[in-house]
């Protein structure tokens, strides 16, 4: 009996937790390895053409795990006085990925100078989103199936919706202010609050984001490389805040960039609860980089989730010749 009670409690926590975050966006841990997702104003921020790929497996120890894949491309276009970018994201949730969301977005970020070494990027993004539901009662779970002692054993009265695949437009905007070794940004996603409901109107709440950080050179060495072949060590403190649907997320991070290696640690929490510690390591050489991060869950589900895993790959292609040199935003690679 105690065993069934524990199972039921865990299932109830999962159901309640999923209900609480059902309208929340995917959260990546390597924020700057997927910059266009964090803020569309990052489009063209590296000047050279950039390709970013991300794979994330969140809570693989749970039945209702999240699997997300994203890919993006951006570059600076001198004739447009700004950067262009495109991003595609595919997210699967639940047993056998029964709930899937795929979005394809394009963005433009206009760049201008407000001081000798201070620049501003202002961006707009438009996306088309598809959400689909694989209706299979063998994999779906509903509240009326729960028995207090035995878990999900009852038959459900739920019926399939008229449509199991819906499309809708989605819009976002963002801005960045940055100098030689610091940056501050804000962004708002889902400005039109599109509906993603299968049975009734279910608007996606607007997501507000703010990020800030800097780079501190901790070495007195003026050479680009040490005798060991390592670059100058740089510490980069960072802070990211996000709000969506009544939920607040605070992310505090610190990177140590010692070319070609980069390590970092982040802590993520809400107002009333802790979520996870994030540990990451990356290698970057010339125009290629690869990173891995692990989220160590510290919430009530710490013993059940098996954490979260994220792998990123970045490729920075050679920049085309320019009449005037354009400065890139100096921010962490991951």
ROMIKE-963551 format. One record per residue (C-alpha): residue in three letters; x, y, z. Coordinates in pm, whole numbers. Example, Ala and Ser with C-alpha at 12.3 -4.5 7.8 and 13.67 -1.06 7.14 Angstrom:
> code, east, north, up
> ALA, 1230, -450, 780
> SER, 1367, -106, 714
// end
This chain:
> code, east, north, up
> UNK, 0, 0, 0
> UNK, 279, 243, 86
> UNK, 436, 167, -251
> UNK, 117, 260, -436
> UNK, 80, 575, -228
> UNK, 432, 683, -324
> UNK, 365, 615, -692
> UNK, 35, 804, -679
> UNK, 199, 1099, -502
> UNK, 469, 1117, -768
> UNK, 214, 1096, -1049
> UNK, 3, 1367, -888
> UNK, 309, 1590, -854
> UNK, 386, 1533, -1221
> UNK, 30, 1608, -1330
> UNK, 14, 1922, -1119
> UNK, 358, 2026, -1234
> UNK, 271, 1976, -1599
> UNK, -50, 2175, -1555
> UNK, 152, 2455, -1400
> UNK, 400, 2475, -1686
> UNK, 188, 2365, -1981
> UNK, 201, 2714, -2131
> UNK, 565, 2778, -2050
> UNK, 837, 2802, -2312
> UNK, 1124, 2558, -2340
> UNK, 1413, 2656, -2114
> UNK, 1767, 2606, -2241
> UNK, 2068, 2598, -2007
> UNK, 2339, 2709, -2248
> UNK, 2176, 3044, -2306
> UNK, 2442, 3205, -2525
> UNK, 2494, 2895, -2737
> UNK, 2135, 2950, -2856
> UNK, 2133, 3331, -2865
> UNK, 1847, 3391, -3109
> UNK, 1615, 3200, -2876
> UNK, 1714, 3417, -2581
> UNK, 1673, 3747, -2765
> UNK, 1619, 3820, -3138
> UNK, 1843, 4126, -3097
> UNK, 2140, 3884, -3102
> UNK, 2084, 3835, -3477
> UNK, 2406, 3938, -3647
> UNK, 2581, 3998, -3315
> UNK, 2890, 3798, -3421
> UNK, 2896, 3978, -3758
> UNK, 3017, 3662, -3937
> UNK, 2765, 3397, -4048
> UNK, 2684, 3174, -3749
> UNK, 2517, 2833, -3721
> UNK, 2392, 2712, -3381
> UNK, 2256, 2363, -3305
> UNK, 2112, 2244, -2974
> UNK, 1976, 1914, -2839
> UNK, 1815, 1906, -2494
> UNK, 1675, 1611, -2297
> UNK, 1495, 1738, -1988
> UNK, 1402, 1502, -1705
> UNK, 1471, 1175, -1892
> UNK, 1393, 982, -1574
> UNK, 1025, 1074, -1600
> UNK, 761, 930, -1830
> UNK, 657, 1278, -1940
> UNK, 1003, 1391, -2044
> UNK, 1083, 1684, -2273
> UNK, 1303, 1651, -2582
> UNK, 1394, 1964, -2776
> UNK, 1602, 2026, -3088
> UNK, 1681, 2370, -3227
> UNK, 1885, 2513, -3511
> UNK, 1953, 2872, -3609
> UNK, 2146, 3084, -3857
> UNK, 2231, 3454, -3845
> UNK, 2474, 3709, -3988
> UNK, 2528, 4082, -4021
> UNK, 2430, 4249, -4350
> UNK, 2605, 4586, -4396
> UNK, 2356, 4712, -4657
> UNK, 2073, 4649, -4409
> UNK, 2261, 4811, -4118
> UNK, 2175, 4513, -3906
> UNK, 2154, 4137, -3872
> UNK, 1915, 3878, -4007
> UNK, 1841, 3539, -3857
> UNK, 1625, 3229, -3874
> UNK, 1548, 2973, -3605
> UNK, 1362, 2642, -3599
> UNK, 1263, 2462, -3278
> UNK, 1100, 2121, -3238
> UNK, 980, 2013, -2894
> UNK, 825, 1680, -2790
> UNK, 655, 1609, -2456
> UNK, 490, 1316, -2284
> UNK, 481, 943, -2353
> UNK, 623, 874, -2700
> UNK, 622, 1249, -2770
> UNK, 243, 1274, -2781
> UNK, 248, 1655, -2770
> UNK, 472, 1822, -3025
> UNK, 542, 2185, -3110
> UNK, 746, 2308, -3404
> UNK, 816, 2675, -3477
> UNK, 996, 2847, -3762
> UNK, 1093, 3210, -3714
> UNK, 1274, 3488, -3899
> UNK, 1410, 3810, -3748
> UNK, 1582, 4137, -3830
> UNK, 1797, 4334, -3585
> UNK, 1874, 4700, -3664
> UNK, 2205, 4830, -3525
> UNK, 2308, 5187, -3446
> UNK, 2566, 5371, -3235
> UNK, 2473, 5596, -2942
> UNK, 2827, 5667, -2818
> UNK, 3184, 5610, -2928
> UNK, 3191, 5248, -2806
> UNK, 2825, 5187, -2718
> UNK, 2581, 5030, -2963
> UNK, 2212, 4937, -2968
> UNK, 2038, 4649, -3146
> UNK, 1658, 4658, -3192
> UNK, 1489, 4350, -3333
> UNK, 1155, 4211, -3452
> UNK, 1072, 3844, -3505
> UNK, 784, 3668, -3681
> UNK, 720, 3293, -3653
> UNK, 474, 3029, -3763
> UNK, 404, 2759, -3505
> UNK, 247, 2415, -3532
> UNK, 124, 2223, -3226
> UNK, 3, 1866, -3272
> UNK, -141, 1601, -3042
> UNK, -101, 1227, -3103
> UNK, -433, 1102, -2965
> UNK, -360, 762, -2817
> UNK, -533, 666, -2492
> UNK, -257, 415, -2424
> UNK, -15, 703, -2376
> UNK, -239, 988, -2257
> UNK, -315, 1045, -1888
> UNK, -611, 1237, -1740
> UNK, -712, 1339, -1390
> UNK, -1024, 1120, -1383
> UNK, -805, 809, -1427
> UNK, -634, 849, -1089
> UNK, -722, 612, -808
> UNK, -596, 722, -465
> UNK, -441, 383, -391
> UNK, -352, 237, -730
> UNK, -261, 532, -952
> UNK, -384, 562, -1313
> UNK, -625, 267, -1337
> UNK, -967, 420, -1416
> UNK, -1117, 473, -1760
> UNK, -1127, 832, -1881
> UNK, -1429, 1017, -2017
> UNK, -1210, 1243, -2233
> UNK, -1280, 1255, -2607
> UNK, -1053, 1356, -2893
> UNK, -1065, 1723, -3003
> UNK, -1197, 1822, -3346
> UNK, -845, 1918, -3454
> UNK, -524, 1754, -3335
> UNK, -294, 1986, -3533
> UNK, -313, 2365, -3522
> UNK, -109, 2647, -3679
> UNK, -74, 3002, -3552
> UNK, 149, 3309, -3599
> UNK, 374, 3430, -3320
> UNK, 564, 3759, -3278
> UNK, 854, 3876, -3061
> UNK, 1073, 4182, -3011
> UNK, 1401, 4253, -2837
> UNK, 1669, 4507, -2770
> UNK, 2036, 4506, -2669
> UNK, 2273, 4777, -2543
> UNK, 2640, 4681, -2531
> UNK, 2991, 4816, -2497
> UNK, 3343, 4673, -2533
> UNK, 3306, 4426, -2243
> UNK, 2944, 4441, -2120
> UNK, 2590, 4387, -2251
> UNK, 2229, 4432, -2134
> UNK, 1924, 4304, -2316
> UNK, 1545, 4274, -2290
> UNK, 1300, 4072, -2498
> UNK, 930, 3991, -2517
> UNK, 798, 3679, -2688
> UNK, 439, 3586, -2783
> UNK, 335, 3951, -2813
> UNK, 10, 3852, -2986
> UNK, -63, 3581, -2724
> UNK, -167, 3315, -2978
> UNK, -403, 3039, -2873
> UNK, -262, 2686, -2853
> UNK, -575, 2514, -2717
> UNK, -729, 2209, -2880
> UNK, -1067, 2234, -2704
> UNK, -1096, 2606, -2629
> UNK, -900, 2931, -2635
> UNK, -572, 2883, -2449
> UNK, -349, 3189, -2508
> UNK, 26, 3156, -2469
> UNK, 128, 3413, -2205
> UNK, 384, 3676, -2300
> UNK, 736, 3584, -2192
> UNK, 953, 3872, -2070
> UNK, 1329, 3825, -2052
> UNK, 1621, 4035, -1933
> UNK, 1988, 3947, -1953
> UNK, 2306, 4122, -1843
> UNK, 2672, 4030, -1820
> UNK, 3029, 4130, -1874
> UNK, 3381, 4005, -1930
> UNK, 3669, 4057, -1686
> UNK, 4026, 3985, -1792
> UNK, 4194, 3838, -1483
> UNK, 4540, 3803, -1632
> UNK, 4817, 4062, -1643
> UNK, 4959, 3872, -1938
> UNK, 4930, 4082, -2254
> UNK, 5011, 3806, -2499
> UNK, 4722, 3638, -2675
> UNK, 4847, 3296, -2572
> UNK, 5047, 3158, -2281
> UNK, 5340, 2919, -2308
> UNK, 5086, 2637, -2266
> UNK, 4893, 2748, -2571
> UNK, 4604, 2882, -2366
> UNK, 4442, 3220, -2421
> UNK, 4401, 3490, -2160
> UNK, 4167, 3373, -1878
> UNK, 3844, 3570, -1873
> UNK, 3569, 3558, -1610
> UNK, 3216, 3638, -1724
> UNK, 2944, 3692, -1459
> UNK, 2589, 3677, -1597
> UNK, 2229, 3719, -1489
> UNK, 1910, 3624, -1673
> UNK, 1555, 3688, -1555
> UNK, 1241, 3549, -1718
> UNK, 873, 3590, -1640
> UNK, 586, 3404, -1802
> UNK, 236, 3313, -1693
> UNK, 286, 3419, -1332
> UNK, 616, 3234, -1292
> UNK, 948, 3407, -1223
> UNK, 1282, 3247, -1312
> UNK, 1617, 3379, -1190
> UNK, 1939, 3248, -1343
> UNK, 2278, 3341, -1197
> UNK, 2589, 3227, -1381
> UNK, 2964, 3253, -1397
> UNK, 3192, 3142, -1679
> UNK, 3567, 3092, -1694
> UNK, 3686, 3126, -2053
> UNK, 4044, 3009, -2096
> UNK, 4076, 2940, -2465
> UNK, 4019, 2683, -2599
> UNK, 3830, 2568, -2286
> UNK, 3528, 2717, -2116
> UNK, 3357, 2603, -1795
> UNK, 3057, 2750, -1623
> UNK, 2812, 2707, -1338
> UNK, 2460, 2848, -1306
> UNK, 2189, 2841, -1041
> UNK, 1821, 2863, -1138
> UNK, 1534, 2930, -898
> UNK, 1187, 3078, -871
> UNK, 1060, 3311, -603
> UNK, 959, 3036, -360
> UNK, 1150, 2733, -481
> UNK, 1489, 2617, -607
> UNK, 1511, 2443, -942
> UNK, 1860, 2333, -1044
> UNK, 2234, 2383, -1049
> UNK, 2373, 2387, -1403
> UNK, 2726, 2270, -1481
> UNK, 2872, 2307, -1827
> UNK, 3197, 2258, -2016
> UNK, 3288, 2354, -2369
> UNK, 3572, 2352, -2619
> UNK, 3612, 2614, -2891
> UNK, 3877, 2620, -3158
> UNK, 3896, 2848, -3460
> UNK, 3546, 2848, -3614
> UNK, 3402, 2548, -3423
> UNK, 3275, 2492, -3071
> UNK, 3094, 2216, -2882
> UNK, 2946, 2225, -2532
> UNK, 2773, 1999, -2281
> UNK, 2572, 2095, -1975
> UNK, 2397, 1902, -1700
> UNK, 2112, 2034, -1486
> UNK, 2124, 1887, -1135
> UNK, 1766, 1912, -1012
> UNK, 1727, 2031, -652
> UNK, 1346, 2063, -639
> UNK, 1101, 1807, -493
> UNK, 1156, 1587, -800
> UNK, 1533, 1572, -749
> UNK, 1540, 1194, -699
> UNK, 1318, 1115, -999
> UNK, 1413, 1333, -1295
> UNK, 1769, 1212, -1376
> UNK, 1851, 1577, -1437
> UNK, 1868, 1738, -1781
> UNK, 2128, 1708, -2055
> UNK, 2209, 1959, -2325
> UNK, 2456, 1943, -2615
> UNK, 2536, 2238, -2840
> UNK, 2740, 2282, -3155
> UNK, 2836, 2616, -3304
> UNK, 3002, 2704, -3634
> UNK, 3126, 3055, -3713
> UNK, 3192, 3091, -4085
> UNK, 3447, 3337, -4226
> UNK, 3315, 3692, -4237
> UNK, 3283, 3857, -4579
> UNK, 3493, 4164, -4651
> UNK, 3347, 4491, -4520
> UNK, 3409, 4855, -4602
> UNK, 3385, 4948, -4235
> UNK, 3481, 4723, -3946
> UNK, 3178, 4612, -3743
> UNK, 3229, 4523, -3377
> UNK, 3073, 4203, -3250
> UNK, 2904, 4168, -2911
> UNK, 3154, 4012, -2670
> UNK, 2949, 3760, -2473
> UNK, 3004, 3398, -2360
> UNK, 3007, 3123, -2621
> UNK, 2774, 2900, -2421
// end
